[in-house]
Structure formats: C-alpha cells, structure tokens
C-alpha cells in the first residue's frame, strides 16, 4: 500500500512539474510578437534581399511567437514540426506540443506502474501514448490538405470567372477568401492580406505554395508567375488547370475504391498481433511474461516488432498508388 502511495505522489509531482513548465516556459501573450512582426513587415524588401534571405511570409512566421527560453528555441528548430502544426491548423507552438508528447510518455510509464501490466512494457506503452498526439496531428493535417485539394478546382474556376468579369487577380483572391470555406479560404485570405500589406503578388503566392504542400497549388503559382512575366489569358489557363485537377481527383477516387479491400486487409493484419497479445496477457499472464523474462523470448519479441514494421511498410507500398 505504501508503494502505491509513493507512486501516486511521484506521478502528481511529475504532472505538476510539466504543468508549471508549460505555463512558465511557454507564455501565451502575443502582443509583443505582433508588434515585432508588423515592424519587420514595414521595413521588408522584395524576396531575396539581404534583410530577408529566406523570403518567408512574415505574417505567418511562427518563430516570432516562440518563447525565448532554451527549450522553446530547441523545439522550434525541430524539422517540419512547426510546419506540420501550421498545416494542420493547430493553434499550438512546437514547445507546447512537445510537452504534451512528454506528458503522454510519462503517463504510459505511470500506467504500467499502477496496473498489472509488466513494468518492462513501460517504455513501449509510453511510446504508444506518445503516438496519440502525433497521430492526431498527422491525421488532422492529412484531412486539411485533402480538403484543400478538393477545393482547388472550384477556387480556380471562381478566379477565372472573376478575371472575365473585369476584376484584378488580387480582388479575385479576396473573392475566393470570402465566398469559399476553410481551409482554402483561409490560405487565400492570408495571401490577400499580405498583398494589402504591400507584399508583391508573386511573393504572396509563393509563400502560400510553401505553406501548403499541394502540387496543384504549385502548378497554379507557377502559372500565375509565368503569365505575369510573359502575358497571356490567365482565365483560360486557370480553367484548364481546374479541369485537369478534377480529372485527377476522379481517377484518385476510383483508385481508392479499388484498393479499399487491400487497405482493410492491411489494417486487420497489423492489428491482429497486438490485440492477440493483450488477450493472452489477460488469459495467461505467466505464459506471456516469458517473452520478457527469457532471453529467447526477448529475441522473439524484437523479431516480431521488426517484422511487424516491415509488413506495415510493404502493405502501404502495395496500396499506395500516386496519381
């Protein structure tokens, strides 16, 4: 009983420490960041200048929102984490997301301590708990980008009709932002606001193409830049790009329908080993723990994990067809 009390006390202490670190190291005030962002934008030059060699969008630069603490600076430099959070439209900086993952990992270890699950499974269960926020981030990003791609043909057609009606391309961006739904309306609205702040149209479109990793949007950005340099009927170009996107989405839908059986079979095969392991752990605890206590059992467990990951990669390779 005393051991359980000590474990609970340690868990409460760790949770309090994590909460304190989140509140102290990652402050929520953004007034200073907004002022710094506007002051930098006021003195900004064209992309490629010495003041801004990266040519990134200052309106959406999350680096100005980060804390000055060492941990926040280290987490903000993690590859693609800041981009993933922005592309998933999650209002959370990388430092807070890292604290959430750390808390989930500690929660998985604590669950093994207070439950009959073997303590040796603590790191594995912690990694599984850590995968929950990471999986949520990946899923939300994937859904947002998929919805953005489905909205592209309609947006291009709306831009083409706006140009034929005599509006400028800048006004067409504002029309798309006001008439369509998020996430496409949000991104086009950001590009429209950047132009209102004095950023050139080509640069605003390039920033939007960098924020959203969508090949159709990259085609649109390239077409707009080339048309403004060489001339031509932009409305007709947008109509043709929209038609090609619609045809590609139709083919992609047919492929998803044909590979549905393979995806379902892969999900069942990948879920069967861990589910069977948990069932056997409940029915015969001593029989399963031999995988962790015996040397040969540990080798077999490692081999099972490796083959499970190889199988997942092979199944994903089979059912993934790029269009």
Buried (B, 14 or more C-beta within 10 A) or exposed (E): EEEEEEEEEEBEEBBEEBEEBBEEBBBEEEEEBEEBBEEBBEEBEEBEEEEBEEBBBBBBBBBBBBBEBEBBEEBBEEEEBBBBBBBBEBEBBBBBBBBBBBBBBBBBBBBBBEEEBBEEBBEBBBBBBBBBBBEEBEEBBEEBBEEBBEBBBBBBBBBBBBBEEEBEBBBBBBBBBEEBEBBBBBBBBBBBBBBEEEBEBBBBBBBBBBBBEBEBBBBBBBBBBEBBEEEEEBBEBBBEBBEBBBEBBEEBEEBEEEBEEEBEEBEEEBEEBEEEBEEEBEEEEEEBBEBEEEEEBBEEBEEEEEEBEEBEEEBEEEBEEEE
